[in-house]
Amino acid sequence: MIPYNCGSGRCGAYDMEYIGGGDWKCPNCGKIVAFGEPDEDDEDSGESLSVWDAADIYFSNGCDEDYMFGYTHEELVKAHGQ
């Protein structure tokens, strides 16, 4: 956290949380503040995992939520059944 006011004037927070993409979030009121340029590390590399590959990995790891890759359980179940 670095000292920076969200500017809402209501919450009084002076510690913003960096959430990536050049955006900061106020921990008190939840206001998102775009501040500066996005980091190069935040850019999408263009690589993605198909829902079918994700489903195979998800089920081979006992439906562990660490292996959902941004998909919902329902999406993975549906893809696994096809």
Buried (B, 14 or more C-beta within 10 A) or exposed (E): EEEBBBEBEEBEBEBBEBEEEBBBBBEBEEBEBEEEEEEEEEEEEEEEEEBEEBBBBBBEEEEEEEBBBEBEEEBBBEBBEE
